[in-house]
Amino acid sequence: MKAWLAVVLLMCAGTASAQMYKWKDAKGVVHYTDTPPPANAVPLKAFSAPASQPALPSELAAAVQSRPVTLYTTASCAGCDQGRTLLQTRGIPYTEKTVNSIDDHAALKRAGSAGQLPLLVIGRGKQIGYEASTWDTLLTDAGYPAQSMLPSGYSNPAPAPAAPPPGPTAQERELAASKAAAEQAERERRLRPVNAPPDFQF
């Protein structure tokens, strides 16, 4: 019994971080699967199951929902490092966007900076450059607690480029769907009974 339970738990753990696909069939029905959609489907989204985070205290959760914090940084930037340290020490949940490419700089400009870093965005408010007292005041005014209230085990998302890389092109999606359909057809062919009629279906 214990061995059976262990196998079930391992199977659940293995699927917890599997890639999932969201697609629509010819009738307009939306499906969620862990295998690529068929060739004639309309792929809507591919995503990975997010890791679970501990719940935030209500005061902190309210601030995060109404005025989320985003930090724009780049490498070899003392102000960026100091700003990141302040947010972490104060226990502020934030998203970090890195600026390294031309597309990232364009995204930084759209966010409100002509190129200066760090850029701190709190809801609709923006602060260019690092100054501890100013950052503390802005965070307090936005409703963030002065002392860390982050629960044990909470972690901010990993830094990501300010301009996310483009998704696959229509041709790449079509090739992936064709490959998935061919693999499915091959699996079905191998499973088909030897004496099955030509119109046999599983």
C-alpha positions as CSV (number, residue, x, y, z in Angstrom):
1,M,0.0,0.0,0.0
2,K,2.8,2.4,0.9
3,A,4.6,1.6,-2.3
4,W,1.5,2.3,-4.4
5,L,1.0,5.7,-2.6
6,A,4.6,6.6,-3.3
7,V,4.1,5.9,-7.0
8,V,1.0,8.1,-7.1
9,L,2.7,11.0,-5.3
10,L,5.7,10.8,-7.7
11,M,3.4,10.9,-10.7
12,C,1.6,13.9,-9.3
13,A,4.9,15.7,-8.6
14,G,6.1,14.9,-12.1
15,T,3.1,16.6,-13.6
16,A,3.0,19.6,-11.3
17,S,5.5,21.5,-13.4
18,A,4.6,20.1,-16.8
19,Q,4.0,22.4,-19.7
20,M,0.3,22.9,-20.4
21,Y,-1.4,23.9,-23.7
22,K,-4.6,25.8,-24.2
23,W,-6.3,25.4,-27.6
24,K,-9.6,25.6,-29.4
25,D,-11.1,22.9,-31.6
26,A,-13.1,23.4,-34.8
27,K,-16.3,23.7,-32.8
28,G,-14.9,26.5,-30.7
29,V,-14.5,24.4,-27.5
30,V,-11.4,25.4,-25.4
31,H,-9.2,22.5,-24.2
32,Y,-6.4,22.3,-21.6
33,T,-3.9,19.5,-22.2
34,D,-0.3,18.5,-21.4
35,T,0.4,17.5,-25.0
36,P,0.6,19.8,-28.0
37,P,-2.7,20.4,-29.7
38,P,-3.7,18.7,-33.0
39,A,-2.7,20.2,-36.3
40,N,-6.2,21.6,-37.0
41,A,-6.5,23.2,-33.6
42,V,-6.1,26.9,-32.9
43,P,-3.4,27.2,-30.2
44,L,-4.2,29.9,-27.7
45,K,-1.5,29.6,-25.1
46,A,1.3,27.4,-23.8
47,F,2.2,27.9,-20.2
48,S,4.0,26.2,-17.3
49,A,2.2,25.6,-14.1
50,P,3.3,28.3,-11.6
51,A,5.0,27.3,-8.4
52,S,2.7,27.9,-5.4
53,Q,3.6,30.9,-3.2
54,P,2.5,31.4,0.4
55,A,-0.3,33.8,0.8
56,L,0.6,37.4,1.6
57,P,-0.8,39.2,4.7
58,S,-3.9,41.2,3.8
59,E,-2.2,44.6,4.2
60,L,0.6,43.6,1.9
61,A,-1.6,41.9,-0.6
62,A,-3.8,45.0,-0.8
63,A,-0.8,47.2,-1.7
64,V,0.5,44.7,-4.2
65,Q,-2.9,44.5,-5.9
66,S,-3.5,48.2,-6.1
67,R,0.1,49.5,-6.7
68,P,2.4,46.7,-7.9
69,V,6.1,47.4,-7.8
70,T,8.4,47.0,-10.8
71,L,12.1,47.6,-10.8
72,Y,14.0,48.3,-14.0
73,T,17.8,47.5,-13.7
74,T,20.9,46.7,-15.7
75,A,24.3,45.1,-15.0
76,S,27.0,47.1,-13.3
77,C,24.6,49.6,-11.8
78,A,25.3,50.6,-8.2
79,G,21.9,52.3,-7.8
80,C,20.1,49.3,-9.2
81,D,21.9,47.0,-6.6
82,Q,21.1,49.4,-3.8
83,G,17.4,49.7,-4.9
84,R,17.1,45.9,-5.1
85,T,18.6,45.6,-1.6
86,L,16.1,48.2,-0.2
87,L,13.1,46.4,-1.6
88,Q,14.3,43.0,-0.3
89,T,15.2,44.3,3.1
90,R,11.8,46.0,3.4
91,G,10.0,42.9,2.2
92,I,8.4,44.4,-0.9
93,P,7.1,41.9,-3.5
94,Y,8.4,43.2,-6.8
95,T,9.0,42.3,-10.4
96,E,12.5,43.0,-11.8
97,K,12.9,43.9,-15.5
98,T,16.4,43.9,-16.9
99,V,17.5,46.4,-19.6
100,N,20.3,45.0,-21.8
101,S,19.1,45.1,-25.5
102,I,17.8,47.7,-27.9
103,D,14.3,46.3,-27.4
104,D,14.7,46.5,-23.6
105,H,15.7,50.2,-23.9
106,A,12.6,50.8,-26.0
107,A,10.5,49.2,-23.2
108,L,12.3,51.3,-20.6
109,K,11.4,54.4,-22.5
110,R,7.8,53.4,-22.7
111,A,7.8,52.8,-19.0
112,G,8.9,56.4,-18.4
113,S,12.7,56.7,-18.4
114,A,14.8,58.2,-21.2
115,G,17.6,55.7,-20.3
116,Q,18.4,56.5,-16.7
117,L,18.4,53.5,-14.3
118,P,17.2,52.3,-11.9
119,L,13.6,53.1,-12.6
120,L,11.1,52.3,-9.8
121,V,7.5,52.0,-10.8
122,I,4.9,51.8,-8.1
123,G,1.4,51.6,-9.6
124,R,1.3,54.6,-11.9
125,G,4.0,56.4,-10.0
126,K,7.6,56.5,-11.2
127,Q,11.0,57.4,-9.7
128,I,14.1,57.6,-11.8
129,G,17.4,57.0,-9.9
130,Y,18.0,55.7,-6.5
131,E,17.5,57.7,-3.3
132,A,16.7,55.7,-0.2
133,S,14.5,58.2,1.6
134,T,12.5,59.0,-1.6
135,W,11.9,55.3,-2.3
136,D,10.9,54.7,1.3
137,T,8.4,57.6,1.2
138,L,6.9,56.4,-2.1
139,L,6.5,52.8,-0.8
140,T,4.9,54.0,2.4
141,D,2.5,56.3,0.5
142,A,1.5,53.4,-1.7
143,G,0.5,51.4,1.4
144,Y,3.4,49.1,1.8
145,P,4.4,48.3,5.4
146,A,7.6,49.8,6.8
147,Q,8.8,46.4,8.1
148,S,8.9,43.1,6.2
149,M,5.7,41.1,6.4
150,L,6.7,38.5,3.8
151,P,5.8,35.0,4.8
152,S,8.6,32.4,5.0
153,G,9.2,30.7,1.7
154,Y,8.0,33.6,-0.4
155,S,10.3,34.5,-3.4
156,N,10.0,37.2,-6.0
157,P,9.9,36.1,-9.7
158,A,13.3,35.8,-11.4
159,P,14.5,38.9,-13.3
160,A,13.3,39.0,-16.9
161,P,14.1,41.1,-19.9
162,A,12.1,44.4,-20.1
163,A,11.1,43.4,-23.6
164,P,10.2,39.7,-23.6
165,P,11.5,37.7,-26.5
166,P,8.9,37.3,-29.3
167,G,6.8,34.1,-29.4
168,P,7.0,31.6,-32.2
169,T,5.9,32.7,-35.6
170,A,2.8,31.3,-37.3
171,Q,5.1,29.1,-39.5
172,E,6.9,27.7,-36.4
173,R,3.5,27.0,-34.7
174,E,2.3,25.3,-37.8
175,L,5.5,23.1,-38.0
176,A,5.1,22.2,-34.3
177,A,1.5,21.3,-34.8
178,S,2.3,19.2,-37.9
179,K,5.0,17.4,-36.0
180,A,2.7,16.7,-33.0
181,A,0.0,15.3,-35.4
182,A,2.6,13.1,-37.1
183,E,3.8,11.7,-33.8
184,Q,0.2,11.1,-32.7
185,A,-0.5,9.2,-35.9
186,E,2.6,7.1,-35.5
187,R,1.6,6.2,-31.9
188,E,-1.9,5.2,-33.0
189,R,-0.4,3.1,-35.9
190,R,1.8,1.2,-33.5
191,L,-1.1,0.6,-31.1
192,R,-3.5,-0.6,-33.8
193,P,-4.2,-4.3,-33.6
194,V,-2.6,-6.3,-36.4
195,N,-5.9,-7.5,-37.9
196,A,-7.8,-4.3,-37.5
197,P,-10.0,-3.0,-40.4
198,P,-8.8,0.2,-42.2
199,D,-11.4,2.3,-40.5
200,F,-10.6,1.1,-37.0
201,Q,-10.4,4.0,-34.4
202,F,-9.5,4.0,-30.7
